[in-house]
Amino acid sequence: MNISRRETLGVFGAAGAAGAMGGSASALAQPAAGPFTADWASLAKGYRAPDWFRDAKFGMWAHWSAQCVPEEGDWYAREMYRQGTRANKAHVAKYGHPTKFGFMEITNLWKAEKWQPERLITLYQRAGAKYFVALANHHDNFDTYTSTHHPWNSTRIGPRKDIIGIWSKLARERGLRFGVSNHSAHTWHWFQTAYGYDPEGPMRGQRYDAARLTAADGKGQWWNGLDPRTLYAKPVMPLPDSVTTIVEANEIHQRTDRLWSEAIPAQNPEFARNWALRCRELIDKYQPDLLYFDNFDLPFQQIGLEIAAHYYNANRAWHNGNLEAVLNIKMVPPERRMGLVEDVERGGKSYIETYPWQTDTCIGDWHYDRALYERDGYKTAATIIHTLCDVVSKNGNLLLNVPMRGDGSIDEKEERIVEEIAAWMGHFGEAIYGTRPWRIHAEGPTKPNSGMFAEGGPKSPYTARDVRYVRKGENVHGLVMGWPDDGIVRLTLWSRNNPVGRGEVERVTVPGSNAPLPFKRTDAALEVTVPQGLRNTIGIPLILSGRGLTDGSLADV
């Protein structure tokens, strides 16, 4: 394989041209009939986030793929082909050089031999999740479902199970809504590192397995009948020849295959069309309530619009004309937020968003990371619950991933965190579910960052002086994010004569009890004595009842 720098860098110019054309290919021969058409005006006019999602508030996610097998964290399949990275060093040490042992071999090591989906779904439901999302594929291009259009899938390789089908059945049996996440639209550029080579060292210049192997090489091997380039996507911008330093190779990767383009690739338009067929099958076969795209726009321009319209129309047909679908993408401009549900990865917002939205985060890394486990780097249960309170107060939902090992288990530290979440949600979850934004969302000294990837560290920064507010019916819930040392919660927005906390507070209770709590309204705060028997390290919700407490709150849109 001889590749020049001009050829590599020229690919993105062509891809940009394809983007400018808007992608005219129709990927769906027979889309579902219905009122939605493949354009943003139709999506924005006809969509409204369903009540089940607005009420659910909390979901959990199995972001589980073959990349969990090495236990080296995120983006293993790409990074193992970048010399000098943590993943590359670990791969060479554990499995050998990627010229001979590539990522396709890792897919065959994924056996899921300790996977107990019934137990995990039961645990997550006990932790308070109202919906469950499973990863259908990642940028590594490996489908975890019965895929007619892609032979590299978990029913033929690795676990040899229809993972999406199993998760779906179990989640729905327990009354949870079920969603799928699709990350594979970026494979065509993300996985180009597999066609590279070591710029330095004894193996320098020898291209990795993707560049070397063909379907014919599979004869007599475990992958007999499979074409490796169907997994890796064809080479469109491999590292050019004659690069002799890691620094230069990294610069080229950053400028080419790392560019996060949502356009139809001019050099590989068939990948976009195949992606559409795979996604359509995922929708039609598993009828998800939620469809998550790991994209900053709908994937592949017009193709993504066609998929969105098909999904909405099909969902209406599944539900007797009612649209109950949730479609997630990221970085959505305001004029499009009414057409789907925006997702903010590992971040949040600084204000009450008009349209329902979601943040997704993880106890650790998206893919299992043993080093994080060993240094006690997981988020605490308090951090998770406080994030949930903050997000809900701004009209959002929280989707939480608990990283799974390649064998299908979660470790004892993760299990302990989930159990702590379950204990708190079991006592106080009713203060979260079914709520809507109040007049304003917060009081307190701690100001979270906003935007993508803006979440803080594993330890929560909040205290009992930080309170998030929501309303439910005529009541206001004050979600106190800590426990006061003196046993008295002080809600300053409800001080006497504060115009924000207007209305007559007649009663204060906690979820699960009708016993009124002692309180008094002073010039400084509404002071509530909380029961010591409920003391915990996370916090306590207070239910304020009375006259006129929710007046002025905006209605749902």
N, C-alpha and C positions, 0 to 999 in steps of 0.2 A: 504494500500500500504506500504509494508515494503521494504525499499531499503538500502542496505549497501554501505559504502564508496567504497569498492573494486569494486562493480558493477558499481557505477557511474563513477569512474575514469577509469575503464576498457573499457568503451565504446569508448573512444578516441583512445585507442590502436588498437581496432578493426577497427575503422574508418580509421586510418592511414594505416592499412593493406589493406583495400579496395582501398585506394588511390594508394598504390603501385601496386595493380593489374591493375589499370587503368580503371576499370569499363567496363566490356565486354558486358553488356546488351545493345541490340539495342532497343532504345526507339521508333523509328519511323518505323512502318511497311512498309510504302510506302512513302519515302521522295520524294520531287519534283525532277524530272529529270533535269540534266544539267551538266555543266562542273565541278562544285565544288564537292569535296568529303570531307568526315569528317576527315580531318587531316590538321595540320597547314601549311604544304607545299603547299597544294592546295589553302587554303585561301590566303596565302601570295603571291602566284604566280598570282592568277587571280583577286585580288581585287584592285580597285583604288577608292578613295573617289570621289563621284559624284560632278559634277560642281555645282549643285544646292546648295549643302552643303558648298562648298568652297566659293560661292558667298553670301550666306545668312548671315553669321556672327552672327546673333542675333536671338535667339529663346526664347520662354517663355513656362513655365511649370506649370501645375496644379498638384501639389504633394498633392493630396486631398484624404483623406480616413476617416473612422470612428474615427481614432485617433485624428482628429481635434475637435471632439465633446467636450471633457473635457476642451479644450483650455489650456493645460498644457505642450505643446511643444512636442519634439521628443521622440520617443521610449516609448510612454505611455503604449502600450499594454504589453511590457516586464517589464517596471519599476514599474507598479502598483502592481506587484507581488513581489517586493523586499522591504521588510519591512524597513521603515525609509527613503525611497527616497521621493523626492518632489511629484512624481506621486502617490506613495502609500499613503502618507498623504492626498493628495487632493482627491484621490478616496474614501478613508474611510470617509472623511468628507462629500463629495457630494453624494455618492451613497451607502455607506455601505462597510462592510468587503468583501474582494475578496473570502472568502469561500462561500459567498452567492450571491454576485453580481460580476460576472467575466466580462472579456472583451467581451464575446459573447453578454452580455446584452447591452454593448455600441454600438455594431453593429446595434442593434434594435432601438437605440435612434437616429441614424443617419438618418434624414429625408430630408435634402437638401431642406427645404421648401422655402428658398429665393434664390435658385440657378437660375441665369439668364445667361445661357451659351452664348446666342447670344450677350448680352451686354458685357460680359467679353472678348469674342473673338474679338469683334469690338474694344474694348479698347486696347487690346494687339497688334492688328494689327496697330492701330494708334500709338502705342508706338514704332513701328519699327520692330516688330517681323516678321521674314520671315518663321518661322516654329513654330509649337505648339506641345508640348508633354504632354500627360496625364498619370497619374499613373494608371496602370492596376491592381496592387496589391502591398502591402508592406510586410514587414516581418510578419505582423499580419495575412497573409494568407487569406485575404478576397478579392475576385475578384470583380472588378468594371465593369464587362462586362457579357454578356450572356455566361456563362461557362457550357458546357455540362458535364465536368468532375469534377466539384467542386460545390456542392450545396450551399456553403456559398458564395453567390455572390449578388451584388446589385440589381439584377432583382427580387430576391426572398425575400430579407431582407433589411430593412432600406429604402433607397430612392425608391426602386422598379423601378429602371430605368437602362437602358443600358447606363451607363455613357460614356464608351469609344465610343459606337456607336454614341451618340449625339455629343460629342466633335468632332469626326472624320468628321461627316457630315457637321457641321458648319464651321470647319476650312477649309475644302477643298472647300466649297462653296465660301469662301473668298480668295481662291487662295493660302492658306498657305499649306506648307508641314506638314504632320501629323506623330507624333511618339508616341510610348507607352513606359512606363518604367515598368520593371518587377523586383521586389525585393524579391520574395517569396522563392527563392532557399535556403535562410538561415532560414526559419521557423523552420525546424526540430530540430535545436539546440537553436535558439534565443528565442523560445517560451516555453522552458522547465521550465522557472520560474513559469508558470501557474500551474505546478504540485508540487510546493513547499509548504511552510508553514511559519508562523511567528515563528522565533526562540525564541522570547521574548514576554512578555506581556500576557494579559488574554486569547488570542486566540492561544497561542504557541502550536505548534505540530499539529494543525488541518489543514489538507491539503486543498489547494484552490479548486475552482470549477472544474478545469480540471481533477483533480484526483477523484472527487466524482461523477460527472454526467455521465450518459450513455444515449444512444438514448431513452431507455425506460422511462427515467425521463421526456422526453419532451411531453408525452401524456397530452393533455389538456393545454399545454403551447404554447406560440407564436412560439416556435421552434420545434413544433411537426413534427416528421419525419426526423429530423436532428441529426446527431451524433456529440456532442461537440468535440470529439477527431479527427474528420475530420478537424475541424478548428485549434485546438491547435497542431495537429500532435501528434503521439502517444508518450508515455513517454519512452524515451531511456536513459536519464540521470537526473532524478529528484533529487532534493536535498535529500541526504540520511537521514535516521532517526537519531534522537538524537542529532541534532545540536541545541545548546542552546544559541548561541550568534549571533548577526547580523554581527559582524566582521568575524566570521568563515564562515557564510553563503556566505558573499560577496567573500571571498577567493575561496570558492568552485565554485561559479558561474564563477568567472574569469578564473579558471583553466579548466572548463568543457564547459558549454553552451555558454560562451562568445568567445571561440576560433573560429576565422573566417575561417573555413575550407571550401574549395570548393570541397571536395571529396564526393563520393557517400557514404552515411552513411551505415555502415555495418549492423547496427541494424534496419534500416528502408529503405531498397533499394526501396520499393514500393513507398515511397514518391518521390524519384527522377524520377521514371517512370511516376507517375501521373503528376509531374511538367512538364515533357516533353509533355505530351498530352495536358495539359492546355496551354502551351506556343505555341505549334503547332496550336491549335485552335485560339489563339490570333492573330497569324501571318496570317493564312489563311482567317479568317473571316474579319479582319480589314485592311489587306494589308498595314501595316505601312511603311512609308518612313524611319523611324528611330526606332531602337529597342535598348533600354537601359537596360543593366543588372547591378545591384548594386553588382558587384562581382569583385574580384581581379584576376580572370581568368574566362574562360568560365565555367559556372556552371556544376558541376557533370562530369568533365573530358570528356569522350567520348560522353556522352549524349549532352553536350554543343556543341561539334564539329558537331554532327549530326544536331542539331538545326541550327547552323550557316550555314552549307552547304545547308540545306533545305531553309532557309530564302533567301540566295543569289540566289539559283536556281529559287525559286518561284518568287522573285522580277524581275529577268530577264524575266520570262514568262509574268509578268504583264506589262512589258515595252518593248515588242517587241524585246527582246534580249539585251536590254541595262540594265546594272546593275546600279540602282539608290538607292541602300540600304546603310544605315549607321547603323553600329552595334557598340555599346559602351560597353566597360568594362574598368577597372582601372588597374593601375600598370602594364602596358604592357611592356615587355622587347623589346629592339630595333628590334630584329630579327622578331618580330611578329607585329610590328606597321604598316607594309604595308598590313596586313591582315584584318584590321578593323580600327576604329577610337577611339583612346584612350581618356578616360575622366579623368580629374583631378578634384576631388571634392573639392570645396572651396579652390582652390589654383591656381597655375600657373607654368610657366617655366621661367627660367632665360635667355633663348636663343631662337633663331628662330628654331622651330622644323621642320624637313624635311617633315614629314607627317602631314596632317591636323589633328587637335585634338580639344578637347572641354573642357572648364571648366564649371562646374555647380555650381551655388550658389543661394542664397535666400535673399530676403529683410530682413527676420527675421529667424525664425526656419523653418525647413522643414514642420513640422506640427504646426498649429496655436498655438501661445503662448500669452495668454492675459497679462501676467506679462511683456513681452517684449514690448507690445503695451503701457502699462501704464508707463513704464520708458523711453519712446521715444528711444527705442533701435534699431530701424530699420536703415538699410543703407540709406544714402541719394542718391538722383538722381545723384549727382556728383560722388559719389563712384561707382555707377553702370556704368556710362558712362566712367569713367576713367579706370575701370576694362576692359570694352569692348575695349577701345583703346589699352590698354596694351596687351591684349590677341590677338587681331587682328594683331598687329604688329609682333607677333611671330607665325603667321600662324594658329591661333586658332579661335574658336567660343565661344560665351558666351550663356549659357542656364540659364535663370533666373526664379526662382519660386517666385510667390506672394502667401503667405500662405492664405488659405481660411478657414473661420469658418465652423463648422459642418453644418450650415444652407445653405452654398453655397455662402455666400457673402464675400467680402473683406471689411476691415474697412476703414474709411475716411482718415487715415494717409497713408495707402498703396495706396489708390486711388490718393492721392495728389502726392505721389512720382512717380507713373506711369504716371500721367499727366505731371509732370516735365520732365520725360524721353521722353514722346511723343513730348513735345514742342521742345526739343533740337534735337531729331532725325528728326522731321519734317523740321527743318531748315538745318541740317547738315548731315543727315544720308547718303546722297550720297557719302560722303567722306569715309564711312565705307564699304558699300556694294561693292562686286565685286573686292575688292582689293587683292593684294598679297604682300608678304614680299619684302622689299627693301634690300639694301646692308647690313645695320645693322638696328636694330629695335628702338634704343632709344638714347636720350641724356638727361642730367639733373641730379640733385643731389639725387633724391629719388630712392632708390633701393628696389623693392618689394621682399618679400620672395618667394621662389619657393617650389614646392612639394604639396602633399595633405594636406588639412586643414591648409594651411599656409597664408590664406588671413588675412588682417588686420582687424581693427575695423570698426565700422559703418561710421566713418568720413574719407574722403579721405585725404591722406598725400601729395598729389601732388600740385605743384604750376605751375605758368606760365613758369617756367624755365624747366619743365619736358615736353618733347615732344616725341611722338611716331611717327614712320615713316612707311608708306606703299607706294606702287606704284599702279597706275591704268593707263593702257596704257603707254604713254610716260611721264606721269606726276608723280610727287612725292607729297604725301600728308603729311604735318606736322600737327599732331594732338596735339594741344597745350592744356595742361591740367590745365588751369587756365586763368585768365585775368590779363595782366600786369598793374601795377598801373599807369604807365606813358603812356599807350596806345601803346607801342612799343614792339612787340615780337622780341626776339633775338634768332636766330637759329645758334648756335655756330658751328655746323657741316658744315654750309655753309659759314663760314668765307672765306675771300679771301685766296687762296692757300691751303685750307684744302683738302687733297687728298681724303677724304671720300666723301665730298660734291662736287665732281668734276662735270664738265658740266657747261653750260652757262644758268643761270637763266634769262629768258627774260620777265617773267610775273608772277605776284602773284595775285591770286583771292581767293574768298571764294565760297563755294557751293551755287548755286542758283543765282549767279551774274556774269556777264561778265566784270563788272567794275574793272579795274586794281587797285591794292593797291600800294601806294607809298612804295618804298623799296630802300635800298642801301646795298652794300656788302662791309664790312670793314675788317680790319685785325682780328677783334674780332668776328664778326657775320654777318649774313644776317639780317638786321634790317627792320622790316615790321610794318608800322603804320596801326593799325587795326581800323575799323570804330566803333565809340562810340555807334552808333545806334544798334549794335549787342551785346553790352556788356551784359554779363551774368555771373553767378557764376560758371559755369562748364568749359567753354573754347571755343576754336574756331579752326576749321581746316583751314589750308592754303593750297592752291593748287599751287605748283610750276611748271611752264611750261618752256620749253626751250630745248636746244640741249644736248643730252648725259647725261641726268639726271638719267636715269635708267640703263645705261650700267653697266654690272657687276652683275646685280641681277640674282639670280639663277632661272631657269625655274621650273615649277611645276613638281612633280613626283606623 
